[in-house]
Amino acid sequence: MEVEYPDGHPLSAADLTHLQQLRAVVEQALEDGQLSRDELDRIRTLVNADHQVTVEELQVIHQTVRAVLGDTVQFDWEPYA
């Protein structure tokens, strides 16, 4: 499903670098298949560095978790139907 955002804008070089760094941090955090409090804090600090959480950041985190852990990720809530 393609989602369009009315306030969407092209990502700058700085945005792309930030997203690449975020992907690398998430990949490193999940290498052992677990996420420690320190690793989670590092991800949160990076995401909140500019005091906002973007759709792109959430997508990178989601896609990276799926890429590293696969589609067998267990959630403790019911997925949307």
C-alpha positions as CSV (number, residue, x, y, z in Angstrom):
1,M,0.0,0.0,0.0
2,E,1.4,3.4,-1.0
3,V,1.0,6.1,1.6
4,E,1.2,9.8,0.7
5,Y,1.9,12.5,3.2
6,P,0.5,15.9,2.5
7,D,3.5,17.7,4.1
8,G,6.0,15.3,2.5
9,H,9.2,16.8,1.3
10,P,12.3,15.4,-0.4
11,L,14.9,14.2,2.1
12,S,18.1,16.2,2.4
13,A,21.6,14.7,2.4
14,A,21.7,15.3,6.1
15,D,18.4,13.4,6.5
16,L,19.7,10.5,4.5
17,T,22.9,10.4,6.5
18,H,20.9,10.4,9.7
19,L,18.7,7.6,8.5
20,Q,21.7,5.5,7.5
21,Q,23.2,6.1,11.0
22,L,19.9,5.1,12.6
23,R,19.8,1.9,10.5
24,A,23.3,1.0,11.5
25,V,22.6,1.6,15.2
26,V,19.5,-0.6,15.1
27,E,21.3,-3.3,13.2
28,Q,24.1,-3.3,15.8
29,A,21.6,-3.3,18.7
30,L,19.9,-6.4,17.3
31,E,22.9,-8.4,16.3
32,D,22.5,-10.7,19.3
33,G,18.7,-11.0,18.8
34,Q,18.1,-9.0,22.0
35,L,17.6,-5.3,22.8
36,S,19.1,-4.1,26.0
37,R,18.0,-1.0,27.8
38,D,21.3,0.8,26.8
39,E,20.8,-0.1,23.2
40,L,17.2,1.2,23.3
41,D,18.4,4.4,24.9
42,R,20.9,4.9,22.2
43,I,18.3,4.5,19.5
44,R,15.9,6.8,21.3
45,T,18.7,9.4,21.7
46,L,19.4,9.3,18.0
47,V,15.7,9.5,17.0
48,N,15.0,12.4,19.5
49,A,18.2,14.4,18.6
50,D,16.1,16.9,16.7
51,H,13.2,16.8,19.2
52,Q,10.9,15.2,16.6
53,V,10.2,11.7,15.4
54,T,9.6,11.4,11.7
55,V,7.7,8.9,9.6
56,E,11.0,8.0,7.9
57,E,12.7,7.2,11.2
58,L,9.9,4.9,12.2
59,Q,10.0,3.2,8.8
60,V,13.7,2.7,9.1
61,I,13.4,1.1,12.5
62,H,10.5,-1.1,11.4
63,Q,12.2,-2.2,8.2
64,T,15.5,-2.9,10.0
65,V,14.0,-4.9,12.7
66,R,12.2,-7.0,10.1
67,A,15.4,-7.4,8.1
68,V,17.5,-8.5,11.1
69,L,15.0,-10.6,13.0
70,G,12.7,-11.7,10.1
71,D,9.0,-12.0,9.9
72,T,8.9,-14.1,13.0
73,V,9.0,-11.1,15.4
74,Q,6.7,-11.7,18.3
75,F,4.6,-8.8,19.5
76,D,2.7,-8.6,22.7
77,W,-0.3,-7.0,21.1
78,E,-2.7,-8.0,18.3
79,P,-1.8,-6.8,14.8
80,Y,-4.2,-4.7,12.9
81,A,-6.6,-6.7,10.7
